[in-house]
Amino acid sequence: MTSNYLLHDDFHQFDDVFTCARCGDRLRPGIAMQQTYTCGSPDMGECVTFSPGGPGQLIECRKCPACGWSVT
């Protein structure tokens, strides 16, 4: 079975260079799961509580292949 992991040798294919805040390696384009929120009914008067929930959403991000850190 072959993997689709990006190797450190493939960095030359990306023109823009961003570095990881944790380890200093180069960040790669990737995807991440973004938290979505649900809205309840008014609590006190016009105040409404937002809570984590819902299906989530895939978003584009920059990801470090060395340590896994992601930045949106």
FIMIFI-96864 format. One record per atom (N, C-alpha, C, O): chain; x, y, z. Coordinates in Angstrom, 2 decimals, m for minus. Layout:
% residues N
(atom "A"; (X; Y; Z))
...
***
This chain:
% residues 72
(atom "A"; (0.84; m1.17; 0.00))
(atom "A"; (0.00; 0.00; 0.00))
(atom "A"; (0.89; 1.24; 0.00))
(atom "A"; (1.81; 1.35; 0.82))
(atom "A"; (0.65; 2.15; m0.89))
(atom "A"; (1.45; 3.38; m0.95))
(atom "A"; (0.78; 4.47; m0.14))
(atom "A"; (m0.44; 4.48; 0.02))
(atom "A"; (1.58; 5.38; 0.37))
(atom "A"; (1.02; 6.49; 1.16))
(atom "A"; (1.10; 7.78; 0.36))
(atom "A"; (1.90; 7.91; m0.56))
(atom "A"; (0.27; 8.73; 0.73))
(atom "A"; (0.26; 10.04; 0.08))
(atom "A"; (0.92; 11.10; 0.95))
(atom "A"; (0.68; 12.29; 0.75))
(atom "A"; (1.75; 10.68; 1.91))
(atom "A"; (2.41; 11.65; 2.78))
(atom "A"; (3.41; 12.47; 1.99))
(atom "A"; (4.10; 11.95; 1.11))
(atom "A"; (3.49; 13.75; 2.31))
(atom "A"; (4.46; 14.63; 1.66))
(atom "A"; (5.80; 14.46; 2.35))
(atom "A"; (5.87; 14.39; 3.58))
(atom "A"; (6.85; 14.38; 1.58))
(atom "A"; (8.18; 14.21; 2.12))
(atom "A"; (8.89; 15.54; 2.22))
(atom "A"; (8.54; 16.49; 1.51))
(atom "A"; (9.90; 15.62; 3.09))
(atom "A"; (10.67; 16.85; 3.23))
(atom "A"; (11.34; 17.24; 1.92))
(atom "A"; (11.59; 18.43; 1.70))
(atom "A"; (11.63; 16.30; 1.05))
(atom "A"; (12.28; 16.58; m0.23))
(atom "A"; (11.35; 17.27; m1.22))
(atom "A"; (11.82; 17.78; m2.24))
(atom "A"; (10.05; 17.29; m0.97))
(atom "A"; (9.08; 17.88; m1.90))
(atom "A"; (8.87; 19.38; m1.68))
(atom "A"; (7.99; 19.96; m2.33))
(atom "A"; (9.63; 20.02; m0.80))
(atom "A"; (9.39; 21.43; m0.48))
(atom "A"; (9.55; 22.35; m1.67))
(atom "A"; (8.90; 23.39; m1.72))
(atom "A"; (10.37; 22.00; m2.63))
(atom "A"; (10.62; 22.88; m3.77))
(atom "A"; (9.38; 23.14; m4.62))
(atom "A"; (9.39; 24.08; m5.41))
(atom "A"; (8.33; 22.34; m4.49))
(atom "A"; (7.15; 22.53; m5.33))
(atom "A"; (6.25; 23.66; m4.83))
(atom "A"; (5.30; 24.02; m5.52))
(atom "A"; (6.52; 24.24; m3.64))
(atom "A"; (5.71; 25.31; m3.10))
(atom "A"; (6.48; 26.62; m3.17))
(atom "A"; (7.61; 26.70; m2.70))
(atom "A"; (5.87; 27.65; m3.75))
(atom "A"; (6.55; 28.93; m3.92))
(atom "A"; (6.58; 29.75; m2.63))
(atom "A"; (7.61; 30.34; m2.30))
(atom "A"; (5.46; 29.79; m1.90))
(atom "A"; (5.43; 30.58; m0.67))
(atom "A"; (5.91; 29.74; 0.50))
(atom "A"; (5.57; 28.56; 0.61))
(atom "A"; (6.71; 30.34; 1.37))
(atom "A"; (7.31; 29.62; 2.48))
(atom "A"; (6.82; 30.21; 3.79))
(atom "A"; (6.99; 31.40; 4.05))
(atom "A"; (6.20; 29.37; 4.62))
(atom "A"; (5.78; 29.72; 5.96))
(atom "A"; (6.46; 28.75; 6.91))
(atom "A"; (6.57; 27.56; 6.58))
(atom "A"; (6.91; 29.21; 8.06))
(atom "A"; (7.59; 28.32; 8.99))
(atom "A"; (6.73; 28.06; 10.22))
(atom "A"; (5.91; 28.89; 10.62))
(atom "A"; (6.93; 26.90; 10.82))
(atom "A"; (6.19; 26.46; 11.99))
(atom "A"; (6.64; 27.24; 13.22))
(atom "A"; (7.84; 27.42; 13.43))
(atom "A"; (5.69; 27.70; 14.04))
(atom "A"; (6.01; 28.43; 15.26))
(atom "A"; (6.59; 27.51; 16.33))
(atom "A"; (7.29; 27.97; 17.23))
(atom "A"; (6.31; 26.22; 16.24))
(atom "A"; (6.80; 25.27; 17.24))
(atom "A"; (8.21; 24.77; 16.93))
(atom "A"; (9.10; 24.84; 17.78))
(atom "A"; (8.42; 24.27; 15.72))
(atom "A"; (9.70; 23.61; 15.43))
(atom "A"; (10.52; 24.30; 14.34))
(atom "A"; (11.68; 23.95; 14.14))
(atom "A"; (9.94; 25.27; 13.62))
(atom "A"; (10.69; 25.99; 12.60))
(atom "A"; (10.71; 25.33; 11.23))
(atom "A"; (11.31; 25.87; 10.30))
(atom "A"; (10.07; 24.17; 11.08))
(atom "A"; (10.01; 23.49; 9.78))
(atom "A"; (9.08; 24.25; 8.85))
(atom "A"; (8.34; 25.14; 9.29))
(atom "A"; (9.10; 23.92; 7.58))
(atom "A"; (8.23; 24.60; 6.61))
(atom "A"; (6.81; 24.04; 6.67))
(atom "A"; (6.62; 22.83; 6.76))
(atom "A"; (5.82; 24.93; 6.61))
(atom "A"; (4.42; 24.51; 6.62))
(atom "A"; (3.96; 24.17; 5.22))
(atom "A"; (4.40; 24.76; 4.24))
(atom "A"; (3.06; 23.19; 5.14))
(atom "A"; (2.51; 22.72; 3.88))
(atom "A"; (1.03; 23.02; 3.81))
(atom "A"; (0.38; 23.12; 4.86))
(atom "A"; (0.46; 23.18; 2.62))
(atom "A"; (m0.99; 23.31; 2.50))
(atom "A"; (m1.66; 22.02; 2.99))
(atom "A"; (m1.19; 20.92; 2.69))
(atom "A"; (m2.75; 22.15; 3.72))
(atom "A"; (m3.45; 20.99; 4.24))
(atom "A"; (m4.90; 21.33; 4.55))
(atom "A"; (m5.39; 22.39; 4.17))
(atom "A"; (m5.57; 20.41; 5.24))
(atom "A"; (m6.95; 20.64; 5.66))
(atom "A"; (m7.07; 20.34; 7.14))
(atom "A"; (m6.29; 19.56; 7.69))
(atom "A"; (m8.05; 20.97; 7.79))
(atom "A"; (m8.29; 20.75; 9.21))
(atom "A"; (m9.80; 20.77; 9.46))
(atom "A"; (m10.56; 21.26; 8.63))
(atom "A"; (m10.21; 20.23; 10.59))
(atom "A"; (m11.61; 20.24; 10.98))
(atom "A"; (m11.86; 21.47; 11.85))
(atom "A"; (m11.23; 21.65; 12.89))
(atom "A"; (m12.80; 22.32; 11.42))
(atom "A"; (m13.15; 23.52; 12.16))
(atom "A"; (m14.37; 23.24; 13.02))
(atom "A"; (m15.32; 22.61; 12.57))
(atom "A"; (m14.33; 23.71; 14.26))
(atom "A"; (m15.45; 23.54; 15.18))
(atom "A"; (m16.63; 24.41; 14.73))
(atom "A"; (m16.43; 25.57; 14.36))
(atom "A"; (m17.84; 23.86; 14.77))
(atom "A"; (m19.04; 24.66; 14.51))
(atom "A"; (m19.80; 24.82; 15.82))
(atom "A"; (m19.57; 24.07; 16.77))
(atom "A"; (m20.69; 25.78; 15.86))
(atom "A"; (m21.42; 26.11; 17.09))
(atom "A"; (m22.92; 26.03; 16.86))
(atom "A"; (m23.41; 26.25; 15.76))
(atom "A"; (m23.63; 25.70; 17.92))
(atom "A"; (m25.09; 25.70; 17.88))
(atom "A"; (m25.61; 26.82; 18.78))
(atom "A"; (m24.96; 27.20; 19.75))
(atom "A"; (m26.75; 27.33; 18.44))
(atom "A"; (m27.33; 28.45; 19.16))
(atom "A"; (m28.57; 27.97; 19.91))
(atom "A"; (m29.43; 27.30; 19.33))
(atom "A"; (m28.66; 28.32; 21.18))
(atom "A"; (m29.82; 27.94; 21.99))
(atom "A"; (m30.88; 29.03; 21.98))
(atom "A"; (m30.79; 30.00; 21.24))
(atom "A"; (m31.86; 28.85; 22.81))
(atom "A"; (m32.92; 29.85; 22.95))
(atom "A"; (m32.43; 30.95; 23.91))
(atom "A"; (m31.49; 30.73; 24.67))
(atom "A"; (m33.06; 32.11; 23.87))
(atom "A"; (m32.63; 33.20; 24.76))
(atom "A"; (m32.61; 32.77; 26.23))
(atom "A"; (m33.58; 32.20; 26.73))
(atom "A"; (m31.49; 33.05; 26.92))
(atom "A"; (m31.33; 32.67; 28.33))
(atom "A"; (m31.97; 33.69; 29.26))
(atom "A"; (m32.90; 33.39; 30.00))
(atom "A"; (m31.46; 34.91; 29.20))
(atom "A"; (m31.97; 35.98; 30.05))
(atom "A"; (m32.25; 37.18; 29.16))
(atom "A"; (m31.32; 37.89; 28.77))
(atom "A"; (m33.48; 37.41; 28.86))
(atom "A"; (m33.81; 38.53; 27.98))
(atom "A"; (m33.37; 38.25; 26.55))
(atom "A"; (m33.87; 37.32; 25.92))
(atom "A"; (m32.43; 39.04; 26.05))
(atom "A"; (m31.97; 38.89; 24.66))
(atom "A"; (m30.65; 38.13; 24.56))
(atom "A"; (m30.12; 37.98; 23.46))
(atom "A"; (m30.10; 37.65; 25.67))
(atom "A"; (m28.83; 36.91; 25.66))
(atom "A"; (m29.06; 35.49; 25.16))
(atom "A"; (m30.03; 34.83; 25.54))
(atom "A"; (m28.16; 35.01; 24.30))
(atom "A"; (m28.25; 33.67; 23.75))
(atom "A"; (m26.91; 32.96; 23.96))
(atom "A"; (m25.86; 33.57; 23.78))
(atom "A"; (m26.94; 31.70; 24.35))
(atom "A"; (m25.74; 30.91; 24.56))
(atom "A"; (m25.37; 30.14; 23.29))
(atom "A"; (m26.21; 29.47; 22.70))
(atom "A"; (m24.10; 30.26; 22.88))
(atom "A"; (m23.58; 29.47; 21.76))
(atom "A"; (m22.73; 28.35; 22.35))
(atom "A"; (m21.88; 28.60; 23.20))
(atom "A"; (m22.97; 27.12; 21.91))
(atom "A"; (m22.23; 25.97; 22.42))
(atom "A"; (m21.58; 25.22; 21.28))
(atom "A"; (m22.12; 25.19; 20.17))
(atom "A"; (m20.40; 24.59; 21.53))
(atom "A"; (m19.79; 23.76; 20.49))
(atom "A"; (m20.75; 22.64; 20.12))
(atom "A"; (m21.37; 22.03; 20.99))
(atom "A"; (m20.86; 22.38; 18.86))
(atom "A"; (m21.74; 21.33; 18.37))
(atom "A"; (m21.89; 21.42; 16.88))
(atom "A"; (m21.20; 22.21; 16.24))
(atom "A"; (m22.75; 20.66; 16.33))
(atom "A"; (m22.95; 20.67; 14.89))
(atom "A"; (m22.01; 19.71; 14.20))
(atom "A"; (m21.25; 18.99; 14.85))
(atom "A"; (m22.04; 19.70; 12.87))
(atom "A"; (m21.29; 18.70; 12.12))
(atom "A"; (m19.81; 18.99; 11.93))
(atom "A"; (m19.07; 18.10; 11.51))
(atom "A"; (m19.35; 20.20; 12.22))
(atom "A"; (m17.96; 20.54; 11.91))
(atom "A"; (m17.83; 20.91; 10.45))
(atom "A"; (m18.78; 20.74; 9.67))
(atom "A"; (m16.66; 21.40; 10.06))
(atom "A"; (m16.47; 21.84; 8.69))
(atom "A"; (m14.99; 21.70; 8.33))
(atom "A"; (m14.13; 22.04; 9.14))
(atom "A"; (m14.70; 21.20; 7.14))
(atom "A"; (m13.32; 21.12; 6.66))
(atom "A"; (m12.89; 22.47; 6.13))
(atom "A"; (m13.61; 23.09; 5.34))
(atom "A"; (m11.70; 22.94; 6.55))
(atom "A"; (m11.17; 24.21; 6.07))
(atom "A"; (m9.73; 24.01; 5.62))
(atom "A"; (m9.06; 23.06; 6.02))
(atom "A"; (m9.24; 24.93; 4.78))
(atom "A"; (m7.85; 24.90; 4.34))
(atom "A"; (m6.98; 25.49; 5.44))
(atom "A"; (m7.39; 26.42; 6.13))
(atom "A"; (m5.77; 24.95; 5.59))
(atom "A"; (m4.84; 25.46; 6.58))
(atom "A"; (m3.42; 25.20; 6.11))
(atom "A"; (m3.21; 24.64; 5.03))
(atom "A"; (m2.46; 25.59; 6.91))
(atom "A"; (m1.05; 25.25; 6.71))
(atom "A"; (m0.69; 24.27; 7.81))
(atom "A"; (m1.02; 24.52; 8.97))
(atom "A"; (m0.02; 23.17; 7.48))
(atom "A"; (0.28; 22.12; 8.44))
(atom "A"; (1.76; 21.78; 8.40))
(atom "A"; (2.36; 21.74; 7.33))
(atom "A"; (2.34; 21.54; 9.57))
(atom "A"; (3.75; 21.17; 9.68))
(atom "A"; (3.88; 19.66; 9.55))
(atom "A"; (3.26; 18.92; 10.32))
(atom "A"; (4.68; 19.17; 8.59))
(atom "A"; (4.84; 17.71; 8.44))
(atom "A"; (5.69; 17.10; 9.55))
(atom "A"; (5.63; 15.89; 9.76))
(atom "A"; (6.47; 17.90; 10.25))
(atom "A"; (7.35; 17.37; 11.29))
(atom "A"; (6.63; 17.18; 12.63))
(atom "A"; (6.77; 16.12; 13.25))
(atom "A"; (5.85; 18.19; 13.08))
(atom "A"; (5.23; 18.09; 14.40))
(atom "A"; (3.72; 18.08; 14.37))
(atom "A"; (3.09; 17.81; 15.39))
(atom "A"; (3.08; 18.36; 13.21))
(atom "A"; (1.63; 18.29; 13.09))
(atom "A"; (0.89; 19.59; 13.43))
(atom "A"; (m0.33; 19.62; 13.36))
(atom "A"; (1.60; 20.66; 13.80))
(atom "A"; (0.98; 21.94; 14.13))
(atom "A"; (0.24; 22.48; 12.93))
(atom "A"; (0.77; 22.41; 11.82))
(atom "A"; (m0.96; 23.03; 13.11))
(atom "A"; (m1.70; 23.64; 12.01))
(atom "A"; (m2.03; 25.10; 12.30))
(atom "A"; (m2.24; 25.49; 13.44))
(atom "A"; (m2.06; 25.90; 11.24))
(atom "A"; (m2.37; 27.32; 11.32))
(atom "A"; (m3.37; 27.64; 10.22))
(atom "A"; (m3.19; 27.23; 9.07))
(atom "A"; (m4.43; 28.39; 10.57))
(atom "A"; (m5.40; 28.77; 9.53))
(atom "A"; (m5.10; 30.17; 9.04))
(atom "A"; (m5.81; 30.68; 8.17))
***
